[in-house]
Amino acid sequence: MLHVLGLALVVGRCSHAYGVSQPKEVLHFRKVGVVLPSLYCWSRRFGTLFLLCSKVLNSECVALVAQCMNVLCSARIY
């Protein structure tokens, strides 16, 4: 899974670079270049929360996950 996410990150960044480097920018490549790294970041965040909850299964964990989700969902991706 980690290799797939890493590959998505690299492909996304290369796609974005290719789209920007064209004389007439190709928006399709730029969109892919923005979406894939964003998916990579979000999947790593949710994976970390999953690991956290699998280690600590109690009511404090539920409150912590709710707080983290509020922070993650309010984060802006530029």
Secondary structure, DSSP 8 states (H G I E B T S, - for coil): -HHHHHHHHHHHHHHHHHHHHSSS--HHHHHHHHHHHHHHHHHHHHHHHHHHHHH--SHHHHHHHHHHHHHHHH----
